[in-house]
Amino acid sequence: MAIMKQRIKNLLAKVGSREEVAIECGVEPIAVYRWAQNGSIPSKHLAGVLRVATRNNTGVTASSILEAHDPAQPESSREAS
């Protein structure tokens, strides 16, 4: 679980600022902080996170967001995302 939390933290940091993600998702920045701390982005906000990632040309894809949430995903496969 600790690895998954770190993956979500890293993914959110790569996507854009906490404020930018919060605005796109219609939440307060503290909510985005909590997603990182809890190691999970609520499914209803995944599209918003992806929109910010795409707008910022980060290379984060829908697949990489979903893989970050998959505890069964091998570590080496996630590194490639």
C-alpha angles and dihedrals in degrees: 000000000000090000091052091050090052091049092054092046091051093045093051091047090053095047098061144280121329089241093052093050091046093052092048092048096043095240137112118268089247088066091058089049089053092050088057093045093047094043096234137094112209110249093237089063100046093094091052092051089049092050091054091046091050094045090051092046092231099151090239108140135192087255093054091049091051093044090053087060095048111095090190092057110111115246094236092053092053092050089061091057 
